[in-house]
Amino acid sequence: MDLAYSHEEEQFRASVGAWIVEHLPHDIASKVRAGQRLHKDDFQRWARLLGQRGWLGYGWPRAFGGPGWNAIQKHLFEEQCALAGAPRIVPFGPTMVAPIIMSHGTPEQQQRFLPGIASGEVWWSQGYSEPGAGSDLASLRTRAVRQGDRYVVNGQKTWTTMAQWGDWMFCLVRTGTEGKPQAGISFLLIDMKSPGLTIRPIKLLDGEHDVNDVFFDNVEVPVENLIGEENKGWTYAKQLLSHERTTISDINRSKAELERLRQLVRDAGLTGDTRLCDDIARLEVDIKALDMMVLRVLSLEKSGRNPLDIAALLKIKGSEITQRYTELMMAVAGPYALPWIEDAMEAGWPGEFPGPAAAHSTLAMGFFKNRKTTIYGGSNEVQRNIVAQTVLNAGGRNGL
């Protein structure tokens, strides 16, 4: 298996990288590199620029208006975005729900919803987790009862990322109670301006308002907003979660943050701290190993073969690496790793402390924010069970 990039792929990397550097707004890149707060306008300005270029749906086939890139090209695009300091592409629209609409939606649904996703104009949220139904998602209780040409939805979703900015939500709801819990779940698209839908913010350890509770009180949803078949939503949800867990691995962002960590070490004059440098070297080895794993999967996809289903493993390793580099950044800052100061998250904050303290003022928020990466998208404990079952089942089929 050849994991080296071809000449054409290197040219693609250079071309894409040059466009990103030229068009990425400098103020947004500065915020990303400093770990400062990004607002809806920051995310959406970049999304619209990518949409105008036809790259917001960078994983989409040409038939749906995408660039038709292969797996390697998509990976290189993500790499160049991360290295340039671009904000994450909010995945709920272009990366998560769009492929489900393409594969299971009707032509009318595709024409209705995909253009707004591709342009970056419409903000989507994900309605999966509930109180008591997170890692055990099949136990969800939000109910949708069909009444004529509408579903009436009642229940609650929680940890809904950026729902305060949402225009639409793709939502798992219970429409049946017969048989296994997975058999009675449907996949609805819900207008977040619907009467009866209420959003309540949840503030996390870092003081940020990234997630929310969403309540449904007799929210009416037209039947034409059902994706695929009623009670078949679990099948679509599993397909979508595979996209999410691969995204959470975030290997390219980890490579960019490794460079930021090294710069912090140089700025602090700690290049002679052998124990710290050993920890950073071990982190770099793990990032390289994860990168090689991703490249192996991409190489198999490029050659037309189906890679092993290792989304769970990528999620485990990627999320743990994310936590490790934030921990090491805090260690580098030492006593200058300030506790949460909300004003410090805003660009242009002058700082209340002299010297390194101002430069390190956002590190604590990054540390707190990333404690959740091993929980969301399916907790790592559950993902390890999935990996174990996959290995044992494969061994059984091979007579092991």
N, C-alpha and C positions, 0 to 999 in steps of 0.2 A: 504494500500500500504506500503510494507516494504522497507524502504530506506537504511537499514543497509547492509553493504557488508557481503556476506557469507564467511565461512572459506576458501573455494576454491578461492574466489576472493581476499581475503587478501593474500593468498599464491602467487597468480598470481602477485599481486602488488609488493610483496617482491622480487620475482624472476626477474621480468622485471626491477625493480628499481636497483637491484644489477648489472644486465648486463649493464645498462646505465651508472652507476657510474664507472664501470670497463673500459668501452670502450670509453666514451666521452673524447676527448682530453682536457687536463687541460688548455691549452692556450685558447681554444675556450670558455670553461666555464668561465674562468676569464674575458674575454672580455664581455660576456653576463651579468655577475653579475655587472660589472662596468659600463654597459651602453655604451661601446665603439663601434667603427665602426667595422662591420663585412664585410669581403670581400667575393667575390664569392668562393674563395678557402675554406673559413671557412664553408660556407653553404654546399658546395659540398663534402668536406671531411666527414662531419657528415652524409650527405645523402648517400654517398657510403658505409659507415660503416653500416648504417641501411639497405641499399640494400643488402649487403652481408649476413646479418642476415635474410633477407626476411621481414623486418619490415618497409621499407620506404612506401610501400603500405599497411599500417597497417589496413586500412579499407577494403581491397580487400577480396573477397571470395577466397577459395582455388582453385576454377576452373580457376582463372586467376593468380595463383601463390602467393596469399596473405596468411596470417596466418589464415583467417577465424574467426577472433575474433568477439564476440558479442559486443553489444553497451557498456556494462559495461567495458569490457576489453579494448576497444579502449579508453574510457574515462580515465581509470587508466594508460594506456600507456602515454597519453598526460600529465596527472598529474605528472608522474614520470620524464618525460623529462623536464617539466618546473621547478620542484623542484631541479633537478640536475644541472640546468644552461645550458641546451642544447639550441641551437638556434632554432627558429621556423622552422618546416619543411615547406619549400616554397610550398604553397598549389596548385599552378597552374597546375602542372603535376599530382602528386599522388592523391590529394584530389578533384580536380575540373574536369579537362578534362578526366582523366582516367575513372571515372564512366560513363561518357557520351559515351566514346568509347566502354566500355563494354556493355552498354545497347542499343546503337543505331548504333555502328560501324559494318562494315562487318568483317567476320573472317580474311580477308586479312589485314584490318586496325588494328585489334587487334594484329595480329602477328607482324605487322610492327612497331607499336608505343608503345605498352605496355612494352616490355622488357627494352627499354631505360629509361622509366619512373621509372620502378621498381628498376633498378640498380642505379639510381641517376646520370647517365651519360649525360642525355639530359635535358636541361633547357627549360622550357615552360613559355610563357607569355600570358596574357589575353588581347585580343583586343575587348573591349566592348565600353567604354565611348568615346565620340567625343565632339568637341566644339559644344555646343548647344544640346547635347544628352547625359546627364549624368543620373540624376534621371529619366528623361523621355527617357529611352533608346529606346523605340519604334520609336522615331523620327530620328534614325540614318540615315546617308546619304551615307556612304561609299558604293560604288556600285560595284557589280560583274556582268559582262556581259559574258554570255557563248558564246564562239567562238570555235566550233568544240569540241575537247576533252579538252579544257581549259577554265577557267574563267579568265577574265582580270579585275583586281581590281584597282579602283581609289578612293582616299579619304584620310581621316586622322583619326587616333585614338589618344587619349590623356590620360594623367595620367597612362600610361602603366608601371606598376611596374617592375623594373629591366629588362626592355626590352634591355638595353645595354648588358646584358649577355645572351640574349635569343637565342636559337637554332630554336625553333618553336613557333608559336603563334596560339591559337584557336581564331577565329575571327568571329564576327557577321557582315554580309554584306547584303546589299539590293539586292535581285534578282528579286523582283516583285513589282509592284505599284498598283495592283488591290485590292480593298477592304480595310479592316482595315490595319493600318501600320504594325501591328504585323504579318499579313499574308504573307508579302513579304520578310521575313528575312531568311537567310540561315546560316549554321554553317560550316565554312571552316577551315581547318588546313593549315597554311602557313609557308613555310620554310623562316626563317628570313634572309637567305643569298641570297634570290631571287633578281635578278636585278630589280631596280626601287624602292626598299624598303629602306627608309632613316629614321634613328633614330636621334632625336635631344633632348639633355638632358634638363630637367627642374629642376632648383635648388629651393628648398623649404626654409621655414623659418629657419630650423635648419642647413642650409648650405649643406645638403646632396643631393646626386643625386640618389634618389630612383625611380623617375618617369620620363617619357619621352613622347614626341610627336613622333608618327610614321606616316610616309607619304607613300602612295602607288601611284606610277606613272606608270600605265600600267603594274602592277605586274601580271605575269602569274602563275596561280595555276592549276595543273592538276585536272580534274573532279573527279578522284578517291580520292581526298582529301576532298570531300564533305561528311559530316557526316549526315547519315539519308537521309531524303527526302529534295529536294529543296523547299524552302519557308516554311519549318516546323521548322526552327531554333529557333523561339521564344519559342516553347515548351521545347526544350533542354536547352535553356538559363535559363528558370525559374527553371528547375531542378537543374542546376548548381549553380544559385544564392542562392538557399536554403542551399547548402553546404557552400557557402562563408559566408552568414550571420550568420550561426551557428558558423563557425570558428572565426568570428570577435568577438563573445561574449567572447572568450578567458578566460574562468573562471579560468583555471589552472594557466595561466600566472599571472592573478590578484592575486591569492593566494600567488604565489612566490614573487611578487612585494610588497605585504602587509608585508611580513617578511623583505624585504629589507628596507621598510619604517620604521618599528619598530627599526631596527638596526641603521638607521640614527638618529632616536630620541635618542636612548641610547648613541650613539657616541657624539651627540651634547649636552648631559646633560639636555635634555628637558623633562624628564619623569615627572617632577612636573608641567608642563604647562597644566593646566586642560582644557583650551579651545582647545588646540591642541589635547590632548588625547580624548576629546569628539568627535572631527571631525574624528579622526582615528577610534574610536569605531563605529561611524555611518557608516563609510566606511566598516568596518568589518561586520556589520550587513547586509549591502546590498550585499556584496560578498557572505555571507552565504545564503542569500535568493536566489540569482542567482544560487548558487551551488545546493540548494535544488530543484529549478525549473528544472535544467538540470538533476538531478537525477530522478525526477518524469518522465521526458520524457524518460530517459534511462530505467527506470523500466517498463514503458509501452511497449517500443520496445522489451525488453528482454522477456516479457510475450506474445509477438506476436500480441499485439494490436497496432493500429495506433494512435500515440499521436496527439494532436491538432497541427495544423500548427502554431507554435509560433516562427519560425525563426526570424520574424521581431521583436518580443518582446525581444528575446535574444540579437539581434544585438543592439537594443536601450540601454538596461541596461548595456550590456558588454562594449560598447564603452564609455558610460558616466562614468562608473567606472574607465576605463583606464585613462580618463582625470583627474578624481579626485585624483587618487594616484600620478600622476605626479605633480599636483598642490600642494598637501600636501608636497611632497618632496622638492619643491621649497620653501615652507613656512618654513620647517625645516632648510634648508640651510640659509635662510635669506640673509644677505649681501654677503655671500660666494657663492650664486648661480650665478656663473659667466655668462656673456653673451657668445654668440657663439665664441668659440676659436677652429678653425678647427683642429689644431694640437692635441688638447686635446682628440679628438676622437680616436686617434691611441694608441694602446698598447705600453707602455714604455715611454710615454710622461713624462718628468721629472717635469713638472709644472712650471709656471712662478711666482706662489705665494706660500707663506709658509702655513703650517698648514691645516685647513679644506678646504681651497679654492681648493687645488689640488684634494682632495677626492670628492668634489662636482662639479668638472669641467664639467661633462657630463650631469648634471641634466637639465640645460637649453635646451640642444639639445633634450632630451627626452620629455620635456614639449612641445617644438615647434612641434616635430615630431607627437605627438599624438593629436594635434588640429584637424587633418584630419579624425580621426576615426569616428566621428559622420557624416561625409560626404560620405566617400567612401563606396562601397557596397550598395548604396542606402541611401540617406540622412535620418537622423532620423525623419525629418518632414514628408517625404513621408512614412516612415515605420509606423509612428503613424496613418496616414490615413489608411494604410493597416490593422493595428490592429483594428481600429474603424469599418471598413467595415466588417471585419471577425466577430466581436462581434455582430454587427447589423444584419448581415445575419443569424448568428446562432440563434439570438433571434427571428427573423422572422420565421424561420423554426419551432421554438418551441412555436410559438403563443404568443410571448412576445410583 
